[in-house]
Amino acid sequence: MAGTDGGEARGGSVALDRVGGAAVLRVSGALDLALAPKLQQLVERAVRLGPAVLVIDLTDVGFLASAGMAVLLRAQRECPPGTAVRIVAQSRIVLRPMELTRLTDEFDLFPTLATALDGG
């Protein structure tokens, strides 16, 4: 992993890493109103790097609020053509809110970071 940039908000953090041609955002803690702006900021920074793949890893997220889901949706919709957005989510804490809001239909979801990086 080359280059790390991160930010912490109360109750959570976001780190940006490069893995090959992918930009990986690792989110931990509560993805809520406090952390969502930092995630948005790092999504924008990651997109400026011009990756072929943007992976948002929610493996260590313990709470997913509507503000966090809004940032995920914005990342999905605003990424330039040619940049695939992949979400890593495996816990019910993260998947259930996405299912209730039908966001599972919007995202390319993967159970692990490795499968997201491989694309399948």
Backbone atoms as SQL, in Angstrom:
CREATE TABLE atoms (id INTEGER PRIMARY KEY, chain TEXT, resi INTEGER, resn TEXT, atom TEXT, x REAL, y REAL, z REAL);
INSERT INTO atoms VALUES
  (1, 'A', 1, 'MET', 'N', 0.833, -1.171, 0.000),
  (2, 'A', 1, 'MET', 'CA', 0.000, 0.000, 0.000),
  (3, 'A', 1, 'MET', 'C', 0.878, 1.235, 0.000),
  (4, 'A', 2, 'ALA', 'N', 0.699, 2.029, -0.978),
  (5, 'A', 2, 'ALA', 'CA', 1.493, 3.233, -1.087),
  (6, 'A', 2, 'ALA', 'C', 0.656, 4.431, -0.701),
  (7, 'A', 3, 'GLY', 'N', 1.173, 5.225, 0.198),
  (8, 'A', 3, 'GLY', 'CA', 0.525, 6.475, 0.542),
  (9, 'A', 3, 'GLY', 'C', -0.750, 6.310, 1.344),
  (10, 'A', 4, 'THR', 'N', -0.766, 6.937, 2.479),
  (11, 'A', 4, 'THR', 'CA', -1.950, 6.905, 3.322),
  (12, 'A', 4, 'THR', 'C', -2.298, 8.322, 3.710),
  (13, 'A', 5, 'ASP', 'N', -3.564, 8.617, 3.637),
  (14, 'A', 5, 'ASP', 'CA', -4.052, 9.908, 4.105),
  (15, 'A', 5, 'ASP', 'C', -5.307, 9.599, 4.888),
  (16, 'A', 6, 'GLY', 'N', -5.486, 10.247, 5.996),
  (17, 'A', 6, 'GLY', 'CA', -6.661, 9.893, 6.767),
  (18, 'A', 6, 'GLY', 'C', -7.192, 11.047, 7.559),
  (19, 'A', 7, 'GLY', 'N', -8.295, 10.783, 8.185),
  (20, 'A', 7, 'GLY', 'CA', -8.909, 11.773, 9.039),
  (21, 'A', 7, 'GLY', 'C', -9.756, 11.082, 10.070),
  (22, 'A', 8, 'GLU', 'N', -9.836, 11.700, 11.239),
  (23, 'A', 8, 'GLU', 'CA', -10.633, 11.114, 12.292),
  (24, 'A', 8, 'GLU', 'C', -11.714, 12.082, 12.713),
  (25, 'A', 9, 'ALA', 'N', -12.859, 11.547, 12.947),
  (26, 'A', 9, 'ALA', 'CA', -13.955, 12.296, 13.538),
  (27, 'A', 9, 'ALA', 'C', -14.313, 11.548, 14.810),
  (28, 'A', 10, 'ARG', 'N', -15.065, 12.186, 15.656),
  (29, 'A', 10, 'ARG', 'CA', -15.464, 11.529, 16.886),
  (30, 'A', 10, 'ARG', 'C', -16.195, 10.232, 16.547),
  (31, 'A', 11, 'GLY', 'N', -15.669, 9.118, 17.037),
  (32, 'A', 11, 'GLY', 'CA', -16.344, 7.848, 16.831),
  (33, 'A', 11, 'GLY', 'C', -15.989, 7.126, 15.552),
  (34, 'A', 12, 'GLY', 'N', -15.099, 7.668, 14.725),
  (35, 'A', 12, 'GLY', 'CA', -14.766, 6.976, 13.495),
  (36, 'A', 12, 'GLY', 'C', -13.600, 7.606, 12.772),
  (37, 'A', 13, 'SER', 'N', -13.134, 6.909, 11.731),
  (38, 'A', 13, 'SER', 'CA', -12.032, 7.427, 10.936),
  (39, 'A', 13, 'SER', 'C', -12.152, 6.947, 9.496),
  (40, 'A', 14, 'VAL', 'N', -11.459, 7.657, 8.619),
  (41, 'A', 14, 'VAL', 'CA', -11.387, 7.292, 7.206),
  (42, 'A', 14, 'VAL', 'C', -9.929, 7.409, 6.796),
  (43, 'A', 15, 'ALA', 'N', -9.436, 6.399, 6.069),
  (44, 'A', 15, 'ALA', 'CA', -8.069, 6.433, 5.562),
  (45, 'A', 15, 'ALA', 'C', -8.101, 6.140, 4.070),
  (46, 'A', 16, 'LEU', 'N', -7.272, 6.849, 3.319),
  (47, 'A', 16, 'LEU', 'CA', -7.158, 6.671, 1.882),
  (48, 'A', 16, 'LEU', 'C', -5.831, 6.012, 1.574),
  (49, 'A', 17, 'ASP', 'N', -5.885, 4.882, 0.860),
  (50, 'A', 17, 'ASP', 'CA', -4.689, 4.157, 0.445),
  (51, 'A', 17, 'ASP', 'C', -4.745, 3.912, -1.053),
  (52, 'A', 18, 'ARG', 'N', -3.584, 3.722, -1.655),
  (53, 'A', 18, 'ARG', 'CA', -3.507, 3.277, -3.048),
  (54, 'A', 18, 'ARG', 'C', -3.091, 1.813, -3.024),
  (55, 'A', 19, 'VAL', 'N', -3.813, 0.989, -3.769),
  (56, 'A', 19, 'VAL', 'CA', -3.487, -0.422, -3.906),
  (57, 'A', 19, 'VAL', 'C', -3.486, -0.709, -5.402),
  (58, 'A', 20, 'GLY', 'N', -2.305, -0.759, -5.986),
  (59, 'A', 20, 'GLY', 'CA', -2.215, -0.907, -7.435),
  (60, 'A', 20, 'GLY', 'C', -2.892, 0.270, -8.110),
  (61, 'A', 21, 'GLY', 'N', -3.819, -0.020, -9.027),
  (62, 'A', 21, 'GLY', 'CA', -4.551, 1.037, -9.721),
  (63, 'A', 21, 'GLY', 'C', -5.819, 1.462, -9.015),
  (64, 'A', 22, 'ALA', 'N', -6.016, 0.990, -7.791),
  (65, 'A', 22, 'ALA', 'CA', -7.243, 1.299, -7.045),
  (66, 'A', 22, 'ALA', 'C', -6.969, 2.297, -5.922),
  (67, 'A', 23, 'ALA', 'N', -7.974, 3.097, -5.652),
  (68, 'A', 23, 'ALA', 'CA', -7.977, 3.943, -4.461),
  (69, 'A', 23, 'ALA', 'C', -8.899, 3.249, -3.459),
  (70, 'A', 24, 'VAL', 'N', -8.413, 3.062, -2.246),
  (71, 'A', 24, 'VAL', 'CA', -9.178, 2.351, -1.226),
  (72, 'A', 24, 'VAL', 'C', -9.415, 3.283, -0.045),
  (73, 'A', 25, 'LEU', 'N', -10.692, 3.474, 0.279),
  (74, 'A', 25, 'LEU', 'CA', -11.075, 4.236, 1.459),
  (75, 'A', 25, 'LEU', 'C', -11.520, 3.245, 2.527),
  (76, 'A', 26, 'ARG', 'N', -10.812, 3.235, 3.638),
  (77, 'A', 26, 'ARG', 'CA', -11.141, 2.337, 4.747),
  (78, 'A', 26, 'ARG', 'C', -11.836, 3.161, 5.830),
  (79, 'A', 27, 'VAL', 'N', -13.066, 2.797, 6.096),
  (80, 'A', 27, 'VAL', 'CA', -13.883, 3.536, 7.051),
  (81, 'A', 27, 'VAL', 'C', -14.036, 2.677, 8.303),
  (82, 'A', 28, 'SER', 'N', -13.921, 3.295, 9.475),
  (83, 'A', 28, 'SER', 'CA', -14.138, 2.559, 10.717),
  (84, 'A', 28, 'SER', 'C', -14.955, 3.410, 11.679),
  (85, 'A', 29, 'GLY', 'N', -15.650, 2.722, 12.573),
  (86, 'A', 29, 'GLY', 'CA', -16.467, 3.412, 13.559),
  (87, 'A', 29, 'GLY', 'C', -17.859, 3.704, 13.032),
  (88, 'A', 30, 'ALA', 'N', -18.418, 4.799, 13.485),
  (89, 'A', 30, 'ALA', 'CA', -19.780, 5.187, 13.111),
  (90, 'A', 30, 'ALA', 'C', -19.741, 6.088, 11.887),
  (91, 'A', 31, 'LEU', 'N', -20.330, 5.626, 10.796),
  (92, 'A', 31, 'LEU', 'CA', -20.426, 6.448, 9.588),
  (93, 'A', 31, 'LEU', 'C', -21.734, 7.231, 9.677),
  (94, 'A', 32, 'ASP', 'N', -21.634, 8.370, 10.357),
  (95, 'A', 32, 'ASP', 'CA', -22.804, 9.178, 10.662),
  (96, 'A', 32, 'ASP', 'C', -22.546, 10.622, 10.255),
  (97, 'A', 33, 'LEU', 'N', -23.357, 11.522, 10.758),
  (98, 'A', 33, 'LEU', 'CA', -23.263, 12.937, 10.414),
  (99, 'A', 33, 'LEU', 'C', -21.891, 13.524, 10.751),
  (100, 'A', 34, 'ALA', 'N', -21.233, 13.003, 11.772),
  (101, 'A', 34, 'ALA', 'CA', -19.917, 13.509, 12.150),
  (102, 'A', 34, 'ALA', 'C', -18.822, 13.067, 11.183),
  (103, 'A', 35, 'LEU', 'N', -18.896, 11.835, 10.681),
  (104, 'A', 35, 'LEU', 'CA', -17.836, 11.295, 9.824),
  (105, 'A', 35, 'LEU', 'C', -18.113, 11.456, 8.333),
  (106, 'A', 36, 'ALA', 'N', -19.366, 11.593, 7.946),
  (107, 'A', 36, 'ALA', 'CA', -19.730, 11.668, 6.529),
  (108, 'A', 36, 'ALA', 'C', -18.985, 12.774, 5.771),
  (109, 'A', 37, 'PRO', 'N', -18.822, 13.986, 6.318),
  (110, 'A', 37, 'PRO', 'CA', -18.093, 15.022, 5.564),
  (111, 'A', 37, 'PRO', 'C', -16.645, 14.634, 5.283),
  (112, 'A', 38, 'LYS', 'N', -16.001, 13.945, 6.222),
  (113, 'A', 38, 'LYS', 'CA', -14.623, 13.516, 6.005),
  (114, 'A', 38, 'LYS', 'C', -14.568, 12.459, 4.915),
  (115, 'A', 39, 'LEU', 'N', -15.523, 11.532, 4.915),
  (116, 'A', 39, 'LEU', 'CA', -15.574, 10.540, 3.853),
  (117, 'A', 39, 'LEU', 'C', -15.789, 11.224, 2.507),
  (118, 'A', 40, 'GLN', 'N', -16.692, 12.196, 2.440),
  (119, 'A', 40, 'GLN', 'CA', -16.941, 12.919, 1.191),
  (120, 'A', 40, 'GLN', 'C', -15.668, 13.604, 0.707),
  (121, 'A', 41, 'GLN', 'N', -14.966, 14.234, 1.610),
  (122, 'A', 41, 'GLN', 'CA', -13.724, 14.925, 1.260),
  (123, 'A', 41, 'GLN', 'C', -12.694, 13.942, 0.689),
  (124, 'A', 42, 'LEU', 'N', -12.562, 12.776, 1.306),
  (125, 'A', 42, 'LEU', 'CA', -11.581, 11.814, 0.825),
  (126, 'A', 42, 'LEU', 'C', -12.047, 11.095, -0.439),
  (127, 'A', 43, 'VAL', 'N', -13.360, 10.956, -0.645),
  (128, 'A', 43, 'VAL', 'CA', -13.858, 10.435, -1.924),
  (129, 'A', 43, 'VAL', 'C', -13.435, 11.392, -3.036),
  (130, 'A', 44, 'GLU', 'N', -13.630, 12.677, -2.828),
  (131, 'A', 44, 'GLU', 'CA', -13.255, 13.668, -3.835),
  (132, 'A', 44, 'GLU', 'C', -11.753, 13.639, -4.106),
  (133, 'A', 45, 'ARG', 'N', -10.960, 13.501, -3.051),
  (134, 'A', 45, 'ARG', 'CA', -9.502, 13.422, -3.213),
  (135, 'A', 45, 'ARG', 'C', -9.128, 12.152, -3.979),
  (136, 'A', 46, 'ALA', 'N', -9.768, 11.037, -3.642),
  (137, 'A', 46, 'ALA', 'CA', -9.477, 9.771, -4.320),
  (138, 'A', 46, 'ALA', 'C', -9.815, 9.854, -5.805),
  (139, 'A', 47, 'VAL', 'N', -10.937, 10.465, -6.145),
  (140, 'A', 47, 'VAL', 'CA', -11.357, 10.581, -7.542),
  (141, 'A', 47, 'VAL', 'C', -10.349, 11.422, -8.332),
  (142, 'A', 48, 'ARG', 'N', -9.792, 12.444, -7.696),
  (143, 'A', 48, 'ARG', 'CA', -8.788, 13.278, -8.376),
  (144, 'A', 48, 'ARG', 'C', -7.533, 12.484, -8.727),
  (145, 'A', 49, 'LEU', 'N', -7.288, 11.381, -8.046),
  (146, 'A', 49, 'LEU', 'CA', -6.136, 10.525, -8.354),
  (147, 'A', 49, 'LEU', 'C', -6.342, 9.753, -9.654),
  (148, 'A', 50, 'GLY', 'N', -7.579, 9.702, -10.133),
  (149, 'A', 50, 'GLY', 'CA', -7.892, 9.022, -11.387),
  (150, 'A', 50, 'GLY', 'C', -7.798, 7.509, -11.342),
  (151, 'A', 51, 'PRO', 'N', -8.298, 6.875, -10.268),
  (152, 'A', 51, 'PRO', 'CA', -8.181, 5.414, -10.197),
  (153, 'A', 51, 'PRO', 'C', -9.160, 4.718, -11.141),
  (154, 'A', 52, 'ALA', 'N', -8.798, 3.516, -11.548),
  (155, 'A', 52, 'ALA', 'CA', -9.722, 2.694, -12.333),
  (156, 'A', 52, 'ALA', 'C', -10.833, 2.170, -11.429),
  (157, 'A', 53, 'VAL', 'N', -10.495, 1.982, -10.145),
  (158, 'A', 53, 'VAL', 'CA', -11.445, 1.443, -9.168),
  (159, 'A', 53, 'VAL', 'C', -11.366, 2.270, -7.891),
  (160, 'A', 54, 'LEU', 'N', -12.526, 2.622, -7.361),
  (161, 'A', 54, 'LEU', 'CA', -12.625, 3.252, -6.048),
  (162, 'A', 54, 'LEU', 'C', -13.346, 2.262, -5.140),
  (163, 'A', 55, 'VAL', 'N', -12.635, 1.789, -4.122),
  (164, 'A', 55, 'VAL', 'CA', -13.214, 0.844, -3.172),
  (165, 'A', 55, 'VAL', 'C', -13.457, 1.581, -1.861),
  (166, 'A', 56, 'ILE', 'N', -14.682, 1.454, -1.343),
  (167, 'A', 56, 'ILE', 'CA', -15.008, 2.006, -0.024),
  (168, 'A', 56, 'ILE', 'C', -15.245, 0.816, 0.885),
  (169, 'A', 57, 'ASP', 'N', -14.311, 0.600, 1.795),
  (170, 'A', 57, 'ASP', 'CA', -14.322, -0.573, 2.669),
  (171, 'A', 57, 'ASP', 'C', -15.026, -0.228, 3.986),
  (172, 'A', 58, 'LEU', 'N', -16.204, -0.822, 4.178),
  (173, 'A', 58, 'LEU', 'CA', -17.011, -0.576, 5.381),
  (174, 'A', 58, 'LEU', 'C', -16.916, -1.724, 6.380),
  (175, 'A', 59, 'THR', 'N', -15.902, -2.573, 6.242),
  (176, 'A', 59, 'THR', 'CA', -15.748, -3.745, 7.113),
  (177, 'A', 59, 'THR', 'C', -15.753, -3.373, 8.588),
  (178, 'A', 60, 'ASP', 'N', -15.107, -2.270, 8.947),
  (179, 'A', 60, 'ASP', 'CA', -14.977, -1.882, 10.352),
  (180, 'A', 60, 'ASP', 'C', -15.990, -0.826, 10.798),
  (181, 'A', 61, 'VAL', 'N', -17.050, -0.642, 10.010),
  (182, 'A', 61, 'VAL', 'CA', -18.098, 0.316, 10.381),
  (183, 'A', 61, 'VAL', 'C', -19.057, -0.349, 11.359),
  (184, 'A', 62, 'GLY', 'N', -19.306, 0.314, 12.471),
  (185, 'A', 62, 'GLY', 'CA', -20.190, -0.220, 13.500),
  (186, 'A', 62, 'GLY', 'C', -21.581, 0.384, 13.495),
  (187, 'A', 63, 'PHE', 'N', -21.775, 1.434, 12.677),
  (188, 'A', 63, 'PHE', 'CA', -23.081, 2.081, 12.569),
  (189, 'A', 63, 'PHE', 'C', -23.119, 2.831, 11.253),
  (190, 'A', 64, 'LEU', 'N', -24.198, 2.658, 10.491),
  (191, 'A', 64, 'LEU', 'CA', -24.354, 3.340, 9.207),
  (192, 'A', 64, 'LEU', 'C', -25.614, 4.186, 9.248),
  (193, 'A', 65, 'ALA', 'N', -25.428, 5.496, 9.251),
  (194, 'A', 65, 'ALA', 'CA', -26.547, 6.442, 9.284),
  (195, 'A', 65, 'ALA', 'C', -26.876, 6.916, 7.875),
  (196, 'A', 66, 'SER', 'N', -27.989, 7.617, 7.752),
  (197, 'A', 66, 'SER', 'CA', -28.422, 8.122, 6.448),
  (198, 'A', 66, 'SER', 'C', -27.390, 9.072, 5.851),
  (199, 'A', 67, 'ALA', 'N', -26.696, 9.838, 6.665),
  (200, 'A', 67, 'ALA', 'CA', -25.668, 10.751, 6.140),
  (201, 'A', 67, 'ALA', 'C', -24.549, 9.963, 5.471),
  (202, 'A', 68, 'GLY', 'N', -24.179, 8.832, 6.042),
  (203, 'A', 68, 'GLY', 'CA', -23.163, 7.982, 5.436),
  (204, 'A', 68, 'GLY', 'C', -23.639, 7.361, 4.144),
  (205, 'A', 69, 'MET', 'N', -24.895, 6.905, 4.133),
  (206, 'A', 69, 'MET', 'CA', -25.446, 6.318, 2.910),
  (207, 'A', 69, 'MET', 'C', -25.524, 7.360, 1.800),
  (208, 'A', 70, 'ALA', 'N', -25.815, 8.603, 2.154),
  (209, 'A', 70, 'ALA', 'CA', -25.879, 9.670, 1.151),
  (210, 'A', 70, 'ALA', 'C', -24.522, 9.890, 0.502),
  (211, 'A', 71, 'VAL', 'N', -23.459, 9.823, 1.274),
  (212, 'A', 71, 'VAL', 'CA', -22.113, 9.991, 0.713),
  (213, 'A', 71, 'VAL', 'C', -21.782, 8.821, -0.217),
  (214, 'A', 72, 'LEU', 'N', -22.145, 7.611, 0.178),
  (215, 'A', 72, 'LEU', 'CA', -21.902, 6.445, -0.671),
  (216, 'A', 72, 'LEU', 'C', -22.639, 6.583, -2.004),
  (217, 'A', 73, 'LEU', 'N', -23.876, 7.012, -1.931),
  (218, 'A', 73, 'LEU', 'CA', -24.680, 7.179, -3.138),
  (219, 'A', 73, 'LEU', 'C', -24.112, 8.280, -4.027),
  (220, 'A', 74, 'ARG', 'N', -23.687, 9.367, -3.415),
  (221, 'A', 74, 'ARG', 'CA', -23.086, 10.470, -4.177),
  (222, 'A', 74, 'ARG', 'C', -21.803, 9.998, -4.860),
  (223, 'A', 75, 'ALA', 'N', -20.999, 9.213, -4.169),
  (224, 'A', 75, 'ALA', 'CA', -19.770, 8.686, -4.769),
  (225, 'A', 75, 'ALA', 'C', -20.107, 7.821, -5.974),
  (226, 'A', 76, 'GLN', 'N', -21.117, 6.976, -5.827),
  (227, 'A', 76, 'GLN', 'CA', -21.539, 6.090, -6.913),
  (228, 'A', 76, 'GLN', 'C', -21.998, 6.887, -8.128),
  (229, 'A', 77, 'ARG', 'N', -22.760, 7.921, -7.902),
  (230, 'A', 77, 'ARG', 'CA', -23.372, 8.675, -8.998),
  (231, 'A', 77, 'ARG', 'C', -22.450, 9.708, -9.620),
  (232, 'A', 78, 'GLU', 'N', -21.477, 10.203, -8.850),
  (233, 'A', 78, 'GLU', 'CA', -20.647, 11.300, -9.341),
  (234, 'A', 78, 'GLU', 'C', -19.263, 10.890, -9.807),
  (235, 'A', 79, 'CYS', 'N', -18.903, 9.628, -9.650),
  (236, 'A', 79, 'CYS', 'CA', -17.605, 9.185, -10.151),
  (237, 'A', 79, 'CYS', 'C', -17.602, 9.267, -11.670),
  (238, 'A', 80, 'PRO', 'N', -16.470, 9.647, -12.234),
  (239, 'A', 80, 'PRO', 'CA', -16.421, 9.769, -13.693),
  (240, 'A', 80, 'PRO', 'C', -16.541, 8.404, -14.375),
  (241, 'A', 81, 'PRO', 'N', -16.995, 8.399, -15.609),
  (242, 'A', 81, 'PRO', 'CA', -17.031, 7.143, -16.359),
  (243, 'A', 81, 'PRO', 'C', -15.622, 6.549, -16.393),
  (244, 'A', 82, 'GLY', 'N', -15.547, 5.261, -16.274),
  (245, 'A', 82, 'GLY', 'CA', -14.244, 4.606, -16.262),
  (246, 'A', 82, 'GLY', 'C', -13.722, 4.332, -14.868),
  (247, 'A', 83, 'THR', 'N', -14.381, 4.876, -13.850),
  (248, 'A', 83, 'THR', 'CA', -14.010, 4.567, -12.471),
  (249, 'A', 83, 'THR', 'C', -15.118, 3.729, -11.860),
  (250, 'A', 84, 'ALA', 'N', -14.798, 2.482, -11.551),
  (251, 'A', 84, 'ALA', 'CA', -15.767, 1.588, -10.921),
  (252, 'A', 84, 'ALA', 'C', -15.780, 1.839, -9.422),
  (253, 'A', 85, 'VAL', 'N', -16.968, 1.965, -8.858),
  (254, 'A', 85, 'VAL', 'CA', -17.111, 2.142, -7.408),
  (255, 'A', 85, 'VAL', 'C', -17.571, 0.816, -6.825),
  (256, 'A', 86, 'ARG', 'N', -16.827, 0.323, -5.854),
  (257, 'A', 86, 'ARG', 'CA', -17.137, -0.949, -5.213),
  (258, 'A', 86, 'ARG', 'C', -17.176, -0.745, -3.704),
  (259, 'A', 87, 'ILE', 'N', -18.205, -1.304, -3.085),
  (260, 'A', 87, 'ILE', 'CA', -18.406, -1.170, -1.645),
  (261, 'A', 87, 'ILE', 'C', -18.146, -2.522, -0.992),
  (262, 'A', 88, 'VAL', 'N', -17.318, -2.524, 0.049),
  (263, 'A', 88, 'VAL', 'CA', -17.083, -3.738, 0.825),
  (264, 'A', 88, 'VAL', 'C', -17.969, -3.662, 2.059),
  (265, 'A', 89, 'ALA', 'N', -18.898, -4.599, 2.156),
  (266, 'A', 89, 'ALA', 'CA', -19.814, -4.642, 3.302),
  (267, 'A', 89, 'ALA', 'C', -20.195, -6.092, 3.551),
  (268, 'A', 90, 'GLN', 'N', -20.106, -6.499, 4.801),
  (269, 'A', 90, 'GLN', 'CA', -20.459, -7.871, 5.125),
  (270, 'A', 90, 'GLN', 'C', -21.319, -7.992, 6.375),
  (271, 'A', 91, 'SER', 'N', -21.294, -6.995, 7.237),
  (272, 'A', 91, 'SER', 'CA', -22.041, -7.103, 8.492),
  (273, 'A', 91, 'SER', 'C', -23.494, -6.658, 8.317),
  (274, 'A', 92, 'ARG', 'N', -24.359, -7.233, 9.111),
  (275, 'A', 92, 'ARG', 'CA', -25.774, -6.859, 9.096),
  (276, 'A', 92, 'ARG', 'C', -25.953, -5.395, 9.497),
  (277, 'A', 93, 'ILE', 'N', -25.074, -4.888, 10.342),
  (278, 'A', 93, 'ILE', 'CA', -25.160, -3.501, 10.790),
  (279, 'A', 93, 'ILE', 'C', -25.071, -2.546, 9.604),
  (280, 'A', 94, 'VAL', 'N', -24.290, -2.906, 8.610),
  (281, 'A', 94, 'VAL', 'CA', -24.127, -2.079, 7.420),
  (282, 'A', 94, 'VAL', 'C', -25.115, -2.481, 6.330),
  (283, 'A', 95, 'LEU', 'N', -25.285, -3.771, 6.115),
  (284, 'A', 95, 'LEU', 'CA', -26.138, -4.227, 5.020),
  (285, 'A', 95, 'LEU', 'C', -27.619, -3.965, 5.251),
  (286, 'A', 96, 'ARG', 'N', -28.079, -4.091, 6.491),
  (287, 'A', 96, 'ARG', 'CA', -29.515, -3.937, 6.759),
  (288, 'A', 96, 'ARG', 'C', -30.047, -2.553, 6.376),
  (289, 'A', 97, 'PRO', 'N', -29.381, -1.454, 6.788),
  (290, 'A', 97, 'PRO', 'CA', -29.887, -0.141, 6.354),
  (291, 'A', 97, 'PRO', 'C', -29.876, 0.017, 4.829),
  (292, 'A', 98, 'MET', 'N', -28.882, -0.560, 4.175),
  (293, 'A', 98, 'MET', 'CA', -28.831, -0.492, 2.708),
  (294, 'A', 98, 'MET', 'C', -29.969, -1.290, 2.082),
  (295, 'A', 99, 'GLU', 'N', -30.295, -2.422, 2.675),
  (296, 'A', 99, 'GLU', 'CA', -31.407, -3.230, 2.169),
  (297, 'A', 99, 'GLU', 'C', -32.733, -2.498, 2.348),
  (298, 'A', 100, 'LEU', 'N', -32.934, -1.893, 3.514),
  (299, 'A', 100, 'LEU', 'CA', -34.189, -1.193, 3.801),
  (300, 'A', 100, 'LEU', 'C', -34.410, -0.008, 2.868),
  (301, 'A', 101, 'THR', 'N', -33.335, 0.609, 2.443),
  (302, 'A', 101, 'THR', 'CA', -33.440, 1.770, 1.552),
  (303, 'A', 101, 'THR', 'C', -33.217, 1.399, 0.085),
  (304, 'A', 102, 'ARG', 'N', -33.093, 0.116, -0.176),
  (305, 'A', 102, 'ARG', 'CA', -32.875, -0.430, -1.525),
  (306, 'A', 102, 'ARG', 'C', -31.564, 0.033, -2.159),
  (307, 'A', 103, 'LEU', 'N', -30.629, 0.463, -1.354),
  (308, 'A', 103, 'LEU', 'CA', -29.336, 0.865, -1.896),
  (309, 'A', 103, 'LEU', 'C', -28.505, -0.335, -2.328),
  (310, 'A', 104, 'THR', 'N', -28.870, -1.523, -1.871),
  (311, 'A', 104, 'THR', 'CA', -28.158, -2.714, -2.337),
  (312, 'A', 104, 'THR', 'C', -28.335, -2.885, -3.843),
  (313, 'A', 105, 'ASP', 'N', -29.408, -2.321, -4.399),
  (314, 'A', 105, 'ASP', 'CA', -29.623, -2.370, -5.848),
  (315, 'A', 105, 'ASP', 'C', -28.738, -1.369, -6.592),
  (316, 'A', 106, 'GLU', 'N', -28.258, -0.348, -5.886),
  (317, 'A', 106, 'GLU', 'CA', -27.461, 0.720, -6.498),
  (318, 'A', 106, 'GLU', 'C', -25.965, 0.404, -6.511),
  (319, 'A', 107, 'PHE', 'N', -25.506, -0.348, -5.513),
  (320, 'A', 107, 'PHE', 'CA', -24.076, -0.535, -5.313),
  (321, 'A', 107, 'PHE', 'C', -23.591, -1.887, -5.802),
  (322, 'A', 108, 'ASP', 'N', -22.306, -1.924, -6.189),
  (323, 'A', 108, 'ASP', 'CA', -21.615, -3.180, -6.410),
  (324, 'A', 108, 'ASP', 'C', -21.007, -3.559, -5.064),
  (325, 'A', 109, 'LEU', 'N', -21.633, -4.523, -4.396),
  (326, 'A', 109, 'LEU', 'CA', -21.227, -4.926, -3.051),
  (327, 'A', 109, 'LEU', 'C', -20.337, -6.156, -3.102),
  (328, 'A', 110, 'PHE', 'N', -19.329, -6.170, -2.243),
  (329, 'A', 110, 'PHE', 'CA', -18.380, -7.266, -2.154),
  (330, 'A', 110, 'PHE', 'C', -18.181, -7.632, -0.684),
  (331, 'A', 111, 'PRO', 'N', -17.968, -8.923, -0.390),
  (332, 'A', 111, 'PRO', 'CA', -17.821, -9.330, 1.013),
  (333, 'A', 111, 'PRO', 'C', -16.450, -9.028, 1.615),
  (334, 'A', 112, 'THR', 'N', -15.429, -8.888, 0.776),
  (335, 'A', 112, 'THR', 'CA', -14.072, -8.625, 1.288),
  (336, 'A', 112, 'THR', 'C', -13.365, -7.614, 0.404),
  (337, 'A', 113, 'LEU', 'N', -12.333, -7.025, 0.946),
  (338, 'A', 113, 'LEU', 'CA', -11.513, -6.083, 0.168),
  (339, 'A', 113, 'LEU', 'C', -10.859, -6.804, -0.996),
  (340, 'A', 114, 'ALA', 'N', -10.372, -8.021, -0.765),
  (341, 'A', 114, 'ALA', 'CA', -9.708, -8.778, -1.834),
  (342, 'A', 114, 'ALA', 'C', -10.641, -9.016, -3.019),
  (343, 'A', 115, 'THR', 'N', -11.876, -9.398, -2.756),
  (344, 'A', 115, 'THR', 'CA', -12.813, -9.633, -3.869),
  (345, 'A', 115, 'THR', 'C', -13.176, -8.330, -4.569),
  (346, 'A', 116, 'ALA', 'N', -13.259, -7.245, -3.818),
  (347, 'A', 116, 'ALA', 'CA', -13.550, -5.946, -4.434),
  (348, 'A', 116, 'ALA', 'C', -12.408, -5.514, -5.340),
  (349, 'A', 117, 'LEU', 'N', -11.176, -5.734, -4.908),
  (350, 'A', 117, 'LEU', 'CA', -10.034, -5.356, -5.735),
  (351, 'A', 117, 'LEU', 'C', -9.937, -6.220, -6.987),
  (352, 'A', 118, 'ASP', 'N', -10.323, -7.498, -6.851),
  (353, 'A', 118, 'ASP', 'CA', -10.307, -8.414, -8.001),
  (354, 'A', 118, 'ASP', 'C', -11.510, -8.206, -8.924),
  (355, 'A', 119, 'GLY', 'N', -12.555, -7.584, -8.391),
  (356, 'A', 119, 'GLY', 'CA', -13.732, -7.317, -9.201),
  (357, 'A', 119, 'GLY', 'C', -14.734, -8.458, -9.247),
  (358, 'A', 120, 'GLY', 'N', -14.555, -9.456, -8.408),
  (359, 'A', 120, 'GLY', 'CA', -15.537, -10.510, -8.464),
  (360, 'A', 120, 'GLY', 'C', -15.308, -11.552, -7.465);
